[in-house]
Amino acid sequence: MLKEGSENLRKLLGLAIFIGTLIFVFWWAGTPIYPIEALASASVVITVLSVALLLKAISGASLAFTTRLISIPTGLYVSLLSLVQAADVGHGFIGIFLAIITAAFLFLSCLNQQPEAEVVTKNTTACVLAILLLLLMPITIFGFLAQLPLMHLYHPPIFLLVAGSFASLYLLQAPDKTFSERLVFASAYNVVLQAVIAVMMFIIVTQWMNDGTFVQRVSAISVSLIVPLALYLSTLIYAISDNDIVDVSKIDIKNWHIVEGYLFFMAMVVAPPSIIEYILSQQG
């Protein structure tokens, strides 16, 4: 018990040092942090811990293990909601990255946790409540505290595209995997697939860059990644609740792949002007 308490204290100290350093650097550089940017980081922490506590209380799932599994995709989910919000108000884009940084530190704090198969109780109610809490908590926080335009999240064609891609990836797998494994695999790589499609769509909509509808189109493209991430998070919760995660390294690999797809999308959509572009603009 003493060793565990010392370990937790060490992790809290490491987190406090990073937060303090980051705040100091922002202050020293004169970089303002908008409330909606800090809200993105807070949303990740509140959502991940709330879901982990719920599963711990109802089904006995390990708090740290759940945090390890869902923190990264939750950070991406909140980050994209932050992108939709920032695009709507025209500022607060740093929140996109603060959400990811926060998720990364939650993941690292629980990196050594393994599944505790003998203590988890299968509970359908816990599964449903955890999924609803995980998906709706960030939307509720942004909706009430930052006036997130909820109608910007409603795009039926995107829902159809994501559902069709998910069904295809599920059916293309070998039948020797368990139901949960096939769900998680299909939903994870659906995120990667939708990231590629989203970049393609972004290239297409750049022809409307001088049009007033460009920002709304970018928001719609962002939703095409939010929806598959929501599906992936749902399948992760199902796998945790069904006590069907034996090799956690496979989930870590899938999380890394969705991060790669996310970064590819972000590098195309929110990349600032490069130094070469700046030099050429000065010469021109």
C-alpha angles and dihedrals in degrees: 000000000000091000092050091050091050091050092052091048090052091052092048090050091051091050092047091051092052094047091048092048093048093049092048093050092049090049093046092049092047092238112158118221113211120216092246089056092055087043090062092057093045091049091058093051095044094046098046095045093044092053093044091050091048093052090045093052098045106030104016096243114163111266094216094043093053090047090052093053102044105031098085098046089042089054090052091047093052091042091058091047086053089052091054090048094046092047089053097050098031098237142058098073093143087072088070090067098034088062090055094046091051092049091049092055092048088052094048092049089060099033096123096049118119131193117276099212097175097060103043116102117204107239125171093194092054090049094052094044092047092051092049092047093047095050100036102039096073092042090050093048093049092041096054102031101033103022093240107199097244094189088065087069094057111092113142095189089057091050089052093048093050093046092049093048091047092051091049094050091047094052094045093063127098113264094231092083123090120256092254093049092053092048093050093044094049094046094045096051090041086066090054092047092049090049090059092046090047091055090049090051091047091055088052096049093050086086086072093050092119091045123096090236095062096094092048089051091052089050089053090051089051089054088057086068097037092059098053089044089054089051092048092050089050092053091048091054089048091052092049092047091046090051089232103133110103103149106045091182089073090060090048089055092050091048089052091051093051089049089055091051091047093050091049089054095045093047088058100040108036102021110136120229111287124237089252091056090049093051093047091049090053091049092048 
